[in-house]
């Protein structure tokens, strides 16, 4: 992505994530004040402020800064993507879906507040996300850009986004699925919201159509990469733990890349996705692209 003679600009991803994450957290706390009716606002805040990594809002801000916009411009839409992500986790954990007891190291929303409140907290976070972008994005941004961002968020959530991915995932439970179906699930459940995060950041930051296409392709690649690496780690970690060649994922029902194409091809695919993501960034100023480059590298190289 850069000529060999250019050293990578010095960049500390940990510091960057902590710094951006802290300001995102502040903005989220302010966006959902504790007020009447207490029960619903407590439930919304419980999951929203439970300590996620804030990958999506940070990607949103990084894309805004990539195209020359300031962080504050993107903060409302960055908060919105985290609200949408959180609501999808609350609903995903419900007894009628994955029926999980723990999320982000704490009891799930419905375990603490009950199912009725958990469903409503998800609904309230989803509608607040759109209200927040529409009402809090600074008037300096053209209405056309705000409307485009809102449309992008809507399509990332709906039947061609998270909901589409979830319904195909639920329908595939216990069945053998094809590589195409597995890719559909990951592109919709994981990549779509990552895409919307960077696309909205680039739109609000003043990016042109070419910038938007590039950050979209970048996010699609790292979304898939995230899942492929997850699948690979499942195999390699559990085979280490069990001292066997076959990890738990090779014996469970869940479809994974190593199961469908083998471990070596899955690793090769991960490498290709990383290359694709980095190629999209080559069109931008290297210093401004550094956060997105290092985020992709982090997703690719993580070992747990
Ligand atoms: C969106 C209306 C609507 C309904 C929800 C349940 C559902 C439809 C979709 C499922 C979405 C889902 C659970 C996708 C998995 C995404 C994923 C990769 C989660 C893990 O994200 P991290 O690692 O988590 O960023 P933290 O906790 O750090 O934020």
Boltz pocket constraint, residues with backbone or C-beta under 6 A from the ligand:
constraints:
  - pocket:
      binder: B
      contacts: [[A, 51], [A, 52], [A, 53], [A, 54], [A, 55], [A, 84], [A, 85], [A, 87], [A, 88], [A, 89], [A, 91], [A, 92], [A, 97], [A, 104], [A, 126], [A, 157], [A, 162], [A, 163], [A, 166], [A, 189], [A, 190]]
      max_distance: 6.0
